[in-house]
């Protein structure tokens, strides 16, 4: 359980790092802080003492407390720091361990250590992670954006990162309103090619299921739609289900089940990723339908378990380890003041057994 002084310290620190209290600005008095947070004078003094030790504030005898020039202090210390911050939406599962492994190879080979943070695709968790990274004076950041289709509530912290000239590389996506170097996949073209493949196999009634709070999902959905636009004679037979990270997976699977209950049912289901495709295959089988004979299913990301499914999943490659490797390489180059450019992968279509020719 967080102590009272830690809560006050965290609240003040967040306001300073977010710019609510500007450099040189006078902070509330001890009495005002006591009343604001409902704590004792001792608690306030311990909190501000810790902030002094972190060079975030300074005191003038008889004149009060002020915000220190913490940006300059951190900028001066970054050059001597050998820590790289990595912020991902999900660290422990799916494709992310491979991304992190690829990054770690380059990071460690160049004499740096890695500091990991996990946002679970939650902007508030991302905010805490960014603050932790800034407090740790990392030499650079590799970030997978959180809910990247939405306007980030953490733009103020990204502005601070730019003001500090802290080298930063985005992976998988990047925020539209924030400049930065990125390593991404051409998701739109990849999903257009996947849709073209299904249409070439004789499928016309295709159901696309896409996560829409991440740029990857929007781009994949756009690729699906563009492929149908090139096949206008069958476009009316397509359908789309959209979901968000925060939606219960059962809700999405129920929508898919409802679509399968309507005749004529879809002959193929295109999933946002392999993780969803695995669950969709289980759903289809539970309805006494066969994959791919009755319903074909495709995924995206070439998840390692997908090739061992029955049937093995037709999918698009995600570079995973190479993405981590390349992102870390770009970041090291930026730390060394070398010019860098965005990297965009063109995924390979992996044809397995989950698609039948109609």
ZAPAMAR-196635 format. One record per residue: residue in one letter; x, y, z of N, C-alpha, C, CB in turn. Coordinates in pm, whole numbers, padded with zeros to 5 digits, always signed. Glycine has a CB too. Example, Ala and Ser with C-alpha at 12.3 -4.5 7.8 and 13.67 -1.06 7.14 Angstrom:
<sites>
A+01319-00569+00780+01230-00450+00780+01320-00330+00780+01131-00447+00905 S+01285-00225+00708+01367-00106+00714+01290+00003+00787+01408-00060+00572 
</sites>
This chain:
<sites>
X+00085-00120+00000+00000+00000+00000+00088+00124+00000-00096+00001+00123 X+00054+00222-00082+00134+00343-00096+00119+00431+00028+00094+00420-00223 X+00233+00477+00083+00231+00564+00199+00180+00702+00161+00372+00574+00262 X+00133+00779+00262+00077+00911+00235+00179+01003+00170+00024+00972+00363 X+00303+01000+00221+00404+01090+00166+00434+01055+00020+00534+01084+00249 X+00424+00924-00013+00448+00883-00151+00337+00933-00243+00459+00730-00159 X+00213+00934-00194+00102+00984-00274+00119+01133-00304-00031+00959-00203 X+00158+01209-00200+00178+01353-00221+00296+01376-00315+00202+01425-00086 X+00403+01302-00293+00522+01314-00379+00488+01283-00524+00633+01221-00330 X+00413+01176-00546+00377+01137-00683+00288+01242-00748+00306+01001-00683 X+00193+01295-00673+00103+01396-00728+00180+01522-00770-00005+01433-00626 X+00271+01569-00685+00351+01687-00718+00444+01660-00835+00432+01733-00596 X+00504+01543-00833+00597+01507-00940+00526+01503-01075+00663+01370-00912 X+00407+01443-01078+00331+01436-01202+00297+01575-01255+00203+01355-01181 X+00260+01665-01166+00227+01801-01207+00349+01874-01261+00167+01879-01091 X+00466+01849-01200+00589+01913-01248+00628+01859-01384+00704+01892-01148 X+00628+01726-01397+00669+01665-01524+00570+01695-01636+00685+01514-01508 X+00443+01713-01600+00342+01743-01702+00338+01892-01737+00205+01698-01654 X+00413+01973-01663+00417+02116-01695+00309+02198-01628+00407+02134-01841 X+00229+02135-01539+00128+02213-01467+00195+02313-01373+00033+02119-01388 X+00308+02273-01317+00395+02365-01244+00517+02390-01331+00435+02308-01101 X+00535+02511-01378+00643+02545-01470+00774+02566-01395+00607+02671-01550 X+00885+02551-01468+01016+02575-01411+01022+02718-01356+01128+02552-01517 X+01068+02731-01233+01078+02861-01168+00951+02904-01098+01115+02963-01269 X+00841+02830-01117+00715+02867-01055+00716+02831-00906+00598+02798-01126 X+00657+02918-00827+00647+02893-00683+00539+02790-00656+00618+03024-00606 X+00572+02691-00573+00477+02587-00538+00389+02632-00422+00550+02457-00502 X+00275+02563-00399+00193+02594-00282+00274+02581-00153+00071+02502-00278 X+00235+02654-00052+00303+02647+00077+00278+02512+00143+00258+02762+00170 X+00355+02484+00249+00334+02359+00323+00191+02351+00375+00435+02348+00439 X+00141+02462+00428+00004+02463+00481-00098+02435+00372-00027+02598+00549 X-00079+02496+00255-00170+02473+00144-00166+02328+00098-00136+02565+00027 X-00048+02269+00097-00036+02128+00058-00100+02038+00163+00112+02090+00038 X-00083+02072+00291-00147+01995+00398-00298+01992+00379-00113+02054+00537 X-00356+02109+00350-00501+02118+00333-00547+02048+00204-00545+02264+00331 X-00468+02063+00099-00506+02005-00031-00510+01853-00025-00409+02051-00141 X-00410+01792+00041-00399+01646+00040-00442+01582+00172-00256+01606+00011 X-00480+01665+00271-00529+01612+00397-00424+01534+00474-00646+01524+00372 X-00302+01587+00479-00191+01519+00546-00125+01612+00646-00088+01468+00443 X-00032+01557+00723+00037+01635+00825+00153+01714+00764+00089+01543+00937 X+00207+01808+00843+00322+01885+00797+00443+01794+00777+00356+01997+00898 X+00459+01695+00864+00570+01601+00850+00563+01529+00715+00570+01499+00966 X+00440+01486+00677+00422+01415+00549+00461+01505+00432+00277+01368+00533 X+00417+01631+00435+00451+01725+00329+00602+01745+00321+00381+01860+00350 X+00666+01763+00436+00811+01788+00437+00889+01667+00385+00857+01823+00578 X+00842+01548+00420+00911+01430+00367+00895+01420+00216+00858+01302+00434 X+00776+01453+00166+00750+01447+00022+00838+01545-00054+00603+01476-00008 X+00840+01671-00009+00918+01772-00081+01068+01748-00062+00880+01913-00034 X+01105+01685+00049+01245+01651+00067+01294+01552-00038+01268+01593+00205 X+01210+01453-00067+01245+01356-00172+01253+01426-00308+01141+01242-00177 X+01162+01519-00334+01163+01591-00462+01287+01680-00474+01035+01675-00477 X+01331+01733-00361+01456+01810-00362+01574+01721-00399+01481+01875-00224 X+01577+01603-00342+01687+01509-00370+01690+01469-00517+01674+01384-00282 X+01573+01471-00580+01566+01438-00723+01586+01561-00810+01431+01373-00755 X+01616+01673-00749+01643+01799-00820+01522+01849-00898+01760+01781-00915 X+01402+01813-00851+01281+01862-00916+01235+01995-00855+01169+01759-00904 X+01268+02018-00730+01233+02145-00667+01352+02197-00586+01108+02130-00576 X+01346+02324-00548+01444+02382-00455+01372+02478-00363+01560+02455-00533 X+01433+02504-00247+01372+02592-00150+01459+02716-00129+01350+02519-00016 X+01392+02826-00105+01459+02950-00067+01419+02981+00076+01422+03068-00164 X+01519+02993+00163+01491+03015+00304+01401+03138+00320+01623+03034+00383 X+01283+03116+00376+01189+03224+00399+01113+03266+00274+01261+03340+00454 X+01142+03202+00160+01079+03243+00035+00992+03138-00031+01183+03285-00061 X+00990+03016+00024+00905+02912-00029+00977+02811-00117+00795+02974-00106 X+00897+02729-00187+00948+02620-00271+00921+02652-00418+00882+02485-00232 X+01015+02616-00504+01007+02648-00647+01043+02526-00731+01101+02767-00681 X+00991+02523-00854+01023+02415-00948+01163+02438-01003+00918+02407-01063 X+01247+02337-00991+01385+02346-01039+01389+02328-01192+01474+02239-00970 X+01500+02363-01253+01520+02342-01397+01557+02196-01421+01632+02438-01454 X+01455+02110-01395+01480+01966-01402+01510+01919-01544+01360+01891-01348 X+01459+01988-01645+01485+01947-01783+01634+01953-01815+01407+02035-01881 X+01698+02061-01777+01842+02075-01803+01921+01972-01723+01890+02217-01768 X+01879+01949-01599+01949+01851-01516+01942+01713-01578+01889+01848-01375 X+01824+01677-01629+01810+01545-01691+01885+01537-01823+01663+01512-01714 X+01878+01647-01901+01950+01648-02029+02099+01631-02009+01922+01779-02104 X+02153+01690-01903+02296+01679-01876+02335+01539-01832+02338+01779-01770 X+02240+01471-01767+02273+01338-01716+02249+01227-01818+02193+01309-01591 X+02167+01255-01921+02132+01152-02018+02255+01098-02089+02034+01207-02120 X+02349+01187-02123+02464+01144-02202+02548+01041-02128+02550+01262-02238 X+02539+01040-01994+02619+00946-01916+02538+00823-01875+02675+01014-01794 X+02411+00820-01911+02327+00709-01871+02335+00597-01973+02182+00755-01853 X+02338+00474-01924+02348+00358-02014+02221+00273-02006+02472+00272-01978 X+02108+00340-01990+01981+00270-01979+01890+00311-02095+01914+00298-01844 X+01828+00211-02161+01731+00235-02268+01593+00193-02216+01768+00155-02398 X+01494+00282-02232+01358+00250-02191+01279+00188-02306+01287+00374-02140 X+01208+00081-02278+01121+00015-02377+00980+00008-02319+01175-00129-02414 X+00885+00072-02387+00745+00072-02342+00662-00001-02447+00692+00219-02321 X+00598-00112-02406+00517-00192-02498+00376-00204-02442+00579-00333-02519 X+00280-00237-02528+00142-00252-02482+00122-00384-02408+00046-00244-02599 X+00196-00487-02446+00188-00617-02379+00326-00681-02384+00079-00709-02446 X+00387-00699-02268+00525-00749-02265+00530-00902-02264+00598-00695-02143 X+00440-00964-02189+00460-01104-02153+00406-01205-02253+00397-01130-02023 X+00325-01162-02350+00263-01263-02436+00263-01223-02582+00121-01289-02390 X+00211-01315-02663+00195-01296-02807+00328-01264-02874+00094-01186-02835 X+00338-01160-02957+00458-01137-03037+00563-01053-02964+00420-01069-03166 X+00528-00996-02849+00615-00896-02789+00745-00952-02731+00541-00826-02683 X+00746-01072-02672+00875-01124-02626+00980-01130-02737+00857-01261-02566 X+00939-01162-02860+01034-01168-02972+01084-01028-03008+00969-01234-03095 X+00994-00928-03003+01036-00790-03031+01138-00745-02929+00915-00695-03031 X+01108-00771-02802+01197-00730-02694+01330-00803-02702+01132-00756-02558 X+01326-00931-02736+01450-01008-02751+01538-00949-02861+01418-01155-02783 X+01476-00912-02974+01553-00852-03083+01615-00720-03043+01464-00831-03204 X+01540-00639-02968+01593-00510-02922+01706-00531-02824+01482-00426-02857 X+01689-00627-02734+01790-00649-02630+01925-00688-02688+01743-00755-02533 X+01924-00762-02799+02052-00802-02861+02136-00680-02896+02026-00885-02988 X+02073-00581-02959+02144-00460-03000+02176-00373-02879+02062-00382-03102 X+02081-00358-02789+02100-00273-02672+02217-00322-02587+01972-00269-02587 X+02220-00451-02559+02328-00505-02475+02461-00505-02548+02294-00647-02431 X+02459-00532-02679+02586-00531-02756+02651-00393-02757+02560-00576-02900 X+02569-00289-02736+02623-00153-02736+02644-00099-02594+02530-00061-02811 X+02642-00188-02497+02677-00149-02361+02566-00082-02283+02792-00059-02364 X+02440-00099-02327+02327-00041-02255+02249-00152-02185+02236+00038-02351 X+02172-00113-02086+02077-00203-02021+01936-00160-02060+02095-00204-01865 X+01838-00246-02035+01701-00219-02076+01610-00203-01955+01649-00331-02167 X+01526-00101-01959+01423-00079-01858+01288-00097-01926+01436+00063-01792 X+01211-00198-01883+01086-00234-01950+00964-00179-01879+01075-00385-01961 X+00862-00144-01956+00734-00102-01900+00621-00157-01986+00724+00053-01891 X+00509-00188-01922+00396-00253-01987+00271-00167-01968+00373-00397-01931 X+00207-00121-02077+00092-00033-02063-00042-00104-02068+00096+00071-02170 X-00046-00228-02114-00172-00300-02136-00266-00218-02224-00240-00334-02001 X-00208-00137-02312-00284-00051-02404-00376+00046-02330-00366-00137-02500 X-00331+00092-02214-00407+00184-02129-00330+00316-02121-00430+00123-01986 X-00390+00429-02165-00318+00557-02165-00267+00600-02028-00407+00664-02218 X-00341+00568-01921-00295+00605-01787-00171+00526-01748-00406+00583-01685 X-00167+00400-01785-00047+00320-01760+00070+00372-01844-00073+00171-01791 X+00040+00415-01966+00145+00473-02049+00201+00598-01984+00091+00505-02190 X+00114+00678-01928+00158+00802-01863+00255+00771-01748+00037+00882-01810 X+00217+00675-01665+00304+00636-01554+00437+00583-01605+00237+00531-01466 X+00432+00507-01715+00556+00451-01771+00647+00562-01823+00523+00352-01884 X+00589+00660-01892+00669+00771-01945+00732+00851-01831+00582+00864-02032 X+00656+00874-01726+00711+00947-01611+00825+00868-01547+00600+00975-01506 X+00806+00737-01535+00913+00654-01479+01039+00662-01564+00867+00508-01469 X+01024+00660-01695+01139+00668-01784+01210+00803-01770+01095+00646-01930 X+01133+00910-01762+01193+01043-01746+01266+01054-01614+01085+01152-01757 X+01205+00999-01509+01271+01001-01378+01400+00921-01378+01176+00946-01271 X+01403+00816-01459+01521+00728-01463+01631+00780-01553+01480+00590-01509 X+01606+00895-01618+01707+00957-01706+01758+00861-01813+01826+01007-01622 X+01665+00789-01877+01707+00695-01980+01775+00769-02094+01586+00614-02032 X+01863+00699-02165+01936+00760-02277+01853+00762-02405+02065+00685-02302 X+01746+00684-02408+01660+00679-02527+01538+00593-02499+01736+00625-02649 X+01440+00601-02587+01314+00530-02568+01273+00455-02694+01203+00627-02527 X+01223+00332-02676+01152+00259-02781+01009+00243-02731+01220+00119-02813 X+00912+00294-02806+00774+00301-02757+00678+00240-02857+00735+00445-02727 X+00593+00151-02809+00477+00111-02888+00359+00195-02839+00446-00044-02874 X+00303+00281-02925+00196+00371-02880+00075+00297-02825+00153+00459-02995 X+00009+00361-02731-00111+00307-02668-00235+00368-02734-00111+00334-02515 X-00328+00281-02779-00450+00326-02846-00417+00437-02947-00555+00378-02742 X-00337+00398-03046-00274+00496-03134-00368+00565-03232-00167+00428-03212 X-00494+00519-03244-00588+00590-03330-00650+00710-03259-00697+00496-03378 X-00637+00715-03129-00698+00821-03050-00595+00930-03022-00755+00766-02919 X-00644+01050-02995-00553+01158-02958-00501+01129-02818-00623+01297-02964 X-00370+01115-02805-00314+01074-02678-00331+01181-02570-00166+01040-02694 X-00374+01142-02451-00382+01237-02340-00244+01268-02282-00473+01183-02231 X-00141+01202-02335-00005+01219-02283+00081+01306-02374+00061+01084-02265 X+00016+01387-02458+00090+01473-02551+00184+01567-02479-00006+01553-02636 X+00146+01610-02357+00233+01700-02282+00366+01634-02247+00164+01746-02156 X+00362+01505-02213+00486+01435-02181+00570+01411-02306+00455+01302-02112 X+00504+01381-02418+00579+01366-02543+00642+01499-02584+00488+01314-02655 X+00575+01609-02554+00634+01741-02579+00760+01760-02495+00532+01853-02549 X+00755+01716-02369+00873+01725-02283+00987+01641-02339+00838+01680-02140 X+00953+01522-02390+01054+01434-02447+01122+01502-02565+00992+01300-02491 X+01043+01571-02648+01100+01642-02763+01185+01760-02717+00990+01690-02856 X+01140+01830-02613+01218+01943-02562+01352+01897-02506+01139+02018-02455 X+01352+01779-02446+01477+01723-02392+01567+01666-02502+01445+01614-02291 X+01513+01660-02626+01584+01597-02738+01623+01453-02702+01710+01680-02775 X+01532+01385-02635+01555+01247-02596+01528+01155-02715+01466+01209-02475 X+01628+01083-02766+01607+00996-02882+01492+00897-02858+01737+00918-02916 X+01399+00891-02954+01280+00807-02938+01245+00740-03070+01161+00891-02887 X+01217+00611-03064+01174+00534-03181+01040+00468-03148+01281+00426-03222 X+00941+00484-03236+00812+00420-03220+00810+00290-03299+00697+00513-03265 X+00743+00188-03245+00730+00061-03316+00582+00027-03336+00801-00053-03238 X+00554-00044-03444+00420-00092-03482+00328+00019-03529+00356-00164-03366 X+00339+00138-03469+00255+00252-03507+00320+00377-03451+00106+00236-03455 X+00265+00493-03488+00307+00616-03423+00188+00710-03417+00426+00682-03497 X+00192+00799-03319+00083+00894-03303+00084+00995-03417+00092+00966-03168 X-00034+01021-03472-00044+01111-03586+00006+01251-03552-00188+01118-03636 X-00019+01297-03429+00012+01435-03393+00153+01452-03335-00090+01486-03293 X+00231+01342-03329+00364+01349-03267+00469+01306-03369+00371+01260-03139 X+00568+01392-03390+00676+01358-03482+00768+01254-03417+00757+01485-03521 X+00821+01167-03499+00914+01068-03446+00952+00965-03549+00854+00999-03326 X+01067+00905-03529+01113+00797-03615+01038+00669-03578+01268+00778-03602 X+01007+00586-03678+00927+00467-03649+00972+00346-03728+00782+00494-03676 X+00939+00228-03675+00955+00101-03744+00818+00036-03747+01063+00007-03673 X+00759+00026-03866+00621-00021-03879+00608-00121-03993+00527+00097-03901 X+00488-00175-04006+00452-00268-04113+00349-00201-04202+00396-00401-04055 X+00356-00226-04333+00254-00174-04424+00129-00261-04410+00306-00172-04573 X+00056-00236-04301-00060-00320-04267-00169-00309-04372-00115-00280-04132 X-00188-00190-04427-00297-00172-04524-00275-00256-04649-00309-00024-04562 X-00156-00247-04706-00128-00323-04828-00130-00473-04799+00008-00282-04886 X-00079-00511-04681-00076-00653-04646-00216-00711-04639-00004-00674-04512 X-00308-00640-04574-00444-00694-04563-00518-00686-04695-00521-00619-04456 X-00484-00591-04779-00542-00587-04913-00500-00710-04991-00501-00458-04987 X-00372-00748-04979-00324-00867-05049-00388-00994-04994-00171-00877-05037 X-00410-00998-04862-00476-01114-04802-00620-01125-04854-00475-01103-04647 X-00689-01012-04862-00827-01012-04913-00831-01054-05060-00892-00873-04895 X-00737-01001-05138-00728-01040-05280-00708-01191-05292-00612-00966-05350 X-00626-01247-05203-00601-01392-05206-00731-01469-05182-00495-01430-05101 X-00809-01426-05082-00934-01495-05053-01032-01483-05169-00997-01439-04925 X-01040-01365-05228-01130-01346-05342-01085-01433-05459-01134-01197-05385 X-00954-01443-05480-00901-01529-05586-00934-01676-05560-00749-01512-05598 X-00950-01712-05432-00985-01850-05397-01136-01874-05406-00936-01883-05257 X-01209-01772-05452-01352-01789-05475-01441-01739-05363-01381-01930-05497 X-01383-01676-05260-01463-01625-05148-01518-01487-05182-01379-01619-05018 X-01645-01469-05159-01709-01339-05181-01770-01284-05052-01818-01350-05289 X-01830-01373-04973-01889-01331-04845-01782-01343-04736-02016-01418-04809 X-01704-01237-04722-01593-01237-04626-01627-01143-04511-01460-01194-04695 X-01608-01191-04387-01628-01111-04267-01491-01067-04214-01707-01191-04158 X-01470-00936-04203-01347-00883-04146-01369-00841-04002-01295-00764-04229 X-01277-00879-03913-01290-00848-03770-01163-00773-03728-01311-00978-03684 X-01178-00645-03691-01061-00559-03670-01069-00480-03540-01045-00464-03788 X-00954-00473-03472-00940-00386-03354-00916-00244-03403-00823-00435-03260 X-00996-00149-03357-00993-00017-03419-00937+00094-03330-01131+00020-03460 X-00887+00061-03210-00826+00168-03130-00675+00173-03147-00860+00150-02984 X-00622+00090-03237-00481+00096-03275-00470+00121-03426-00407-00035-03237 X-00369+00197-03465-00351+00231-03606-00339+00105-03692-00227+00318-03624 X-00274+00001-03638-00260-00122-03716-00396-00176-03758-00184-00227-03636 X-00491-00174-03665-00624-00228-03695-00697-00145-03799-00707-00235-03569 X-00688-00012-03787-00751+00075-03885-00690+00052-04023-00738+00222-03845 X-00559+00042-04030-00492+00021-04158-00529-00114-04218-00340+00032-04141 X-00538-00216-04135-00576-00349-04186-00721-00348-04236-00559-00457-04076 X-00808-00280-04164-00946-00268-04211-00953-00192-04342-01033-00199-04104 X-00874-00086-04354-00873-00009-04479-00823-00094-04596-00784+00116-04464 X-00727-00181-04571-00679-00271-04676-00788-00367-04721-00558-00349-04628 X-00864-00420-04626-00977-00507-04654-01080-00435-04742-01044-00554-04523 X-01111-00311-04705-01211-00233-04780-01160-00200-04920-01246-00104-04705 X-01033-00162-04932-00977-00127-05064-00978-00247-05158-00834-00075-05049 X-00952-00365-05105-00955-00485-05191-01095-00506-05245-00909-00609-05114 X-01196-00486-05164-01334-00501-05208-01374-00392-05306-01428-00500-05089 X-01318-00272-05287-01349-00163-05381-01301-00197-05521-01284-00031-05334 X-01196-00277-05531-01145-00320-05662-01226-00437-05717-00997-00360-05650 X-01316-00489-05634-01404-00599-05677-01547-00558-05645-01365-00735-05606 X-01590-00448-05706-01718-00386-05672-01837-00478-05692-01737-00262-05754 X-01824-00577-05781-01937-00665-05809-01971-00754-05689-01907-00752-05929 X-01875-00777-05599-01903-00862-05482-01894-00782-05351-01806-00981-05478 X-01871-00651-05361-01845-00570-05241-01960-00574-05142-01817-00427-05280 X-02082-00577-05192-02198-00573-05104-02207-00696-05014-02325-00561-05187 X-02135-00801-05048-02141-00925-04970-02043-00925-04853-02112-01043-05060 X-01957-00823-04844-01861-00817-04733-01926-00760-04609-01738-00733-04772 X-01862-00781-04495-01912-00726-04369-01794-00705-04275-02020-00821-04305 X-01809-00613-04180-01701-00579-04088-01753-00576-03945-01636-00444-04124 X-01677-00634-03854-01700-00620-03710-01581-00545-03652-01719-00760-03639 X-01608-00441-03575-01501-00361-03514-01507-00376-03362-01513-00212-03555 X-01392-00382-03299-01388-00392-03153-01269-00311-03100-01379-00540-03107 X-01271-00286-02970-01164-00212-02904-01092-00301-02804-01219-00086-02834 X-00974-00259-02763-00897-00334-02665-00977-00359-02538-00769-00261-02631 X-01056-00260-02498-01130-00270-02372-01256-00356-02383-01168-00133-02325 X-01295-00395-02504-01415-00477-02520-01388-00621-02475-01463-00475-02666 X-01480-00683-02401-01462-00825-02366-01457-00909-02493-01576-00874-02273 X-01365-01005-02497-01351-01088-02616-01479-01166-02643-01233-01185-02600 X-01553-01199-02537-01679-01273-02554-01778-01191-02639-01743-01307-02416 X-01780-01060-02619-01870-00975-02696-01838-00984-02845-01860-00828-02648 X-01709-00980-02878-01668-00990-03019-01702-01127-03076-01516-00962-03032 X-01675-01232-03000-01705-01367-03048-01856-01387-03063-01648-01473-02951 X-01935-01326-02976-02081-01335-02991-02127-01270-03121-02152-01268-02871 X-02065-01157-03157-02100-01090-03283-02065-01177-03403-02028-00953-03293 X-01950-01245-03394-01910-01334-03503-02008-01451-03513-01765-01387-03481 X-02047-01505-03397-02142-01617-03397-02275-01574-03459-02165-01668-03253 X-02319-01454-03429-02443-01403-03488-02431-01391-03639-02480-01267-03426 X-02316-01346-03687-02294-01335-03832-02297-01471-03900-02160-01265-03862 X-02246-01573-03830-02244-01708-03886-02383-01772-03886-02147-01795-03808 X-02472-01718-03804-02607-01775-03795-02699-01725-03905-02668-01744-03660 X-02655-01624-03979-02738-01565-04085-02702-01629-04219-02719-01411-04091 X-02803-01677-04290-02781-01737-04422-02802-01633-04531-02875-01858-04443 X-02717-01631-04636-02598-01716-04647-02486-01663-04557-02549-01723-04793 X-02425-01754-04484-02322-01714-04387-02192-01681-04460-02299-01826-04282 X-02101-01610-04392-01969-01582-04450-01895-01712-04481-01884-01495-04355 X-01823-01714-04592-01742-01831-04625-01600-01816-04573-01739-01855-04776 X-01565-01693-04528-01431-01670-04474-01437-01559-04370-01331-01634-04587 X-01351-01571-04269-01338-01468-04166-01192-01424-04160-01387-01521-04026 X-01170-01295-04181-01035-01237-04173-01020-01172-04036-01009-01133-04288 X-00922-01216-03959-00905-01168-03822-00791-01066-03812-00877-01286-03728 X-00807-00974-03719-00706-00870-03694-00569-00931-03668-00747-00783-03574 X-00564-01041-03595-00436-01108-03571-00458-01258-03548-00363-01045-03449 X-00348-01330-03536-00355-01475-03517-00416-01512-03382-00217-01536-03529 X-00392-01428-03281-00447-01454-03148-00599-01462-03155-00402-01344-03049 X-00660-01370-03229-00805-01374-03249-00844-01491-03338-00855-01242-03309 X-00765-01517-03442-00797-01626-03536-00805-01760-03464-00693-01632-03648 X-00717-01784-03367-00719-01909-03291-00853-01925-03218-00601-01912-03189 X-00902-01816-03158-01030-01822-03087-01147-01836-03183-01048-01697-03000 X-01136-01775-03301-01243-01786-03400-01252-01929-03452-01219-01687-03516 X-01138-01993-03475-01139-02133-03519-01210-02221-03416-00995-02185-03543 X-01180-02198-03287-01247-02274-03181-01398-02248-03183-01189-02238-03042 X-01436-02122-03206-01578-02087-03212-01647-02159-03327-01596-01935-03226 X-01586-02154-03445-01646-02217-03563-01666-02367-03539-01557-02195-03689 X-01565-02430-03481-01575-02575-03454-01685-02604-03351-01441-02630-03403 X-01701-02514-03254-01805-02535-03152-01945-02527-03210-01790-02432-03040 X-01959-02467-03328-02089-02455-03396-02112-02571-03494-02098-02320-03471 X-02028-02676-03482-02036-02795-03569-02010-02760-03715-02174-02860-03556 X-01924-02660-03735-01878-02625-03869-01730-02661-03880-01901-02474-03898 X-01686-02686-04003-01549-02726-04027-01466-02609-04082-01544-02845-04123 X-01341-02601-04037-01245-02506-04092-01140-02588-04168-01178-02417-03979 X-01120-02564-04298-01174-02454-04378-01294-02492-04465-01066-02400-04465 X-01342-02618-04455-01444-02663-04550-01570-02576-04548-01481-02807-04519 X-01617-02541-04428-01737-02457-04417-01701-02309-04408-01819-02499-04295 X-01603-02278-04327-01560-02139-04307-01407-02134-04304-01619-02080-04176 X-01349-02055-04393-01205-02032-04391-01173-01922-04291-01153-01995-04533 X-01054-01928-04231-01013-01829-04131-00869-01787-04159-01027-01886-03986 X-00842-01656-04155-00705-01606-04170-00670-01517-04051-00688-01529-04303 X-00540-01502-04030-00491-01417-03922-00391-01316-03972-00428-01501-03814 X-00308-01270-03881-00202-01173-03913-00102-01178-03800-00260-01027-03933 X+00025-01176-03831+00139-01169-03736+00224-01296-03736+00087-01143-03596 X+00175-01407-03794+00250-01532-03795+00293-01571-03654+00373-01521-03886 X+00197-01574-03564+00219-01617-03426+00268-01761-03425+00088-01603-03341 X+00365-01791-03340+00430-01922-03343+00331-02037-03326+00535-01929-03236 X+00226-02019-03245+00130-02127-03225+00042-02151-03347+00043-02097-03105 X+00029-02051-03435-00059-02062-03549-00025-02175-03643-00059-01935-03624 X+00104-02205-03657+00144-02312-03749+00118-02451-03693+00291-02298-03785 X+00091-02458-03561+00067-02589-03499-00081-02614-03475+00142-02599-03367 X-00165-02516-03514-00310-02535-03501-00357-02640-03602-00385-02400-03523 X-00479-02688-03580-00542-02777-03678-00674-02714-03721-00565-02922-03619 X-00680-02652-03839-00571-02642-03938-00473-02529-03904-00629-02621-04078 X-00353-02538-03962-00255-02432-03948-00307-02304-04015-00117-02474-04009 X-00277-02190-03954-00342-02065-03994-00268-01995-04108-00352-01971-03875 X-00344-01960-04212-00293-01872-04318-00283-01730-04261-00386-01875-04445 X-00168-01667-04281-00142-01543-04208-00045-01453-04284-00086-01573-04070 X-00017-01338-04228+00084-01246-04278+00198-01239-04177+00023-01104-04303 X+00320-01236-04226+00437-01231-04138+00444-01097-04067+00567-01257-04218 X+00475-01102-03938+00517-00983-03862+00664-01004-03829+00428-00961-03731 X+00746-00902-03852+00891-00920-03841+00939-00946-03699+00960-00800-03895 X+00862-00909-03599+00889-00938-03459+01033-00908-03418+00858-01082-03430 X+01117-01012-03413+01254-00995-03364+01330-00892-03447+01328-01130-03366 X+01310-00893-03579+01377-00797-03666+01331-00655-03633+01351-00829-03814 X+01202-00640-03600+01151-00508-03563+01223-00455-03440+01000-00514-03539 X+01236-00539-03338+01309-00498-03218+01454-00467-03248+01300-00605-03112 X+01515-00551-03329+01654-00534-03370+01672-00400-03443+01699-00651-03461 X+01586-00373-03540+01598-00250-03620+01566-00125-03538+01505-00256-03741 X+01465-00136-03451+01429-00020-03368+01544+00017-03275+01303-00050-03285 X+01606-00083-03214+01720-00055-03126+01837+00000-03205+01762-00182-03051 X+01857-00052-03328+01966+00000-03411+01946+00146-03446+01977-00082-03539 X+01821+00183-03481+01791+00323-03509+01817+00409-03386+01646+00338-03556 X+01774+00359-03269+01790+00438-03147+01938+00460-03114+01720+00367-03029 X+02018+00357-03126+02162+00372-03099+02222+00474-03195+02236+00235-03113 X+02181+00470-03321+02229+00568-03419+02189+00710-03378+02174+00536-03559 X+02065+00726-03328+02021+00858-03284+02101+00906-03164+01873+00854-03251 X+02129+00816-03072+02211+00852-02955+02350+00896-02999+02222+00733-02856 X+02400+00833-03105+02532+00867-03159+02527+00983-03258+02592+00746-03227 X+02409+01050-03266+02391+01168-03352+02403+01135-03501+02493+01275-03316 X+02366+01013-03539+02368+00972-03678+02230+00992-03741+02413+00824-03691 X+02224+01025-03871+02093+01041-03937+02020+00908-03948+02111+01104-04076 X+01888+00910-03934+01808+00788-03942+01681+00815-04022+01771+00735-03800 X+01620+00709-04072+01494+00718-04145+01398+00610-04097+01518+00705-04297 X+01268+00634-04119+01167+00534-04086+01194+00403-04161+01025+00586-04120 X+01151+00294-04101+01158+00163-04165+01015+00109-04176+01250+00063-04084 X+00977+00064-04296+00844+00007-04319+00861-00130-04383+00755+00101-04410 X+00807-00234-04320+00818-00370-04373+00702-00402-04467+00821-00472-04258 X+00730-00486-04566+00628-00539-04657+00608-00686-04622+00669-00521-04810 X+00502-00721-04548+00488-00858-04497+00469-00963-04606+00371-00864-04402 X+00514-01081-04577+00497-01197-04667+00369-01272-04630+00621-01292-04660 X+00294-01313-04732+00175-01395-04710+00218-01541-04690+00075-01382-04830 X+00176-01601-04578+00207-01740-04548+00079-01821-04568+00264-01756-04402 X+00076-01905-04672-00042-01985-04703-00030-02121-04634-00059-02002-04857 X-00128-02148-04548-00130-02278-04479-00262-02349-04509-00111-02259-04324 X-00324-02409-04408-00439-02497-04437-00574-02443-04394-00418-02628-04371 X-00580-02316-04348-00706-02266-04292-00796-02199-04397-00676-02167-04181 X-00753-02204-04524-00833-02147-04633-00861-02254-04738-00761-02024-04696 X-00988-02267-04773-01028-02363-04877-01067-02286-05003-01145-02453-04829 X-01042-02349-05117-01085-02292-05245-01233-02320-05264-01001-02350-05364 X-01311-02216-05299-01455-02234-05319-01483-02268-05465-01533-02107-05277 
</sites>
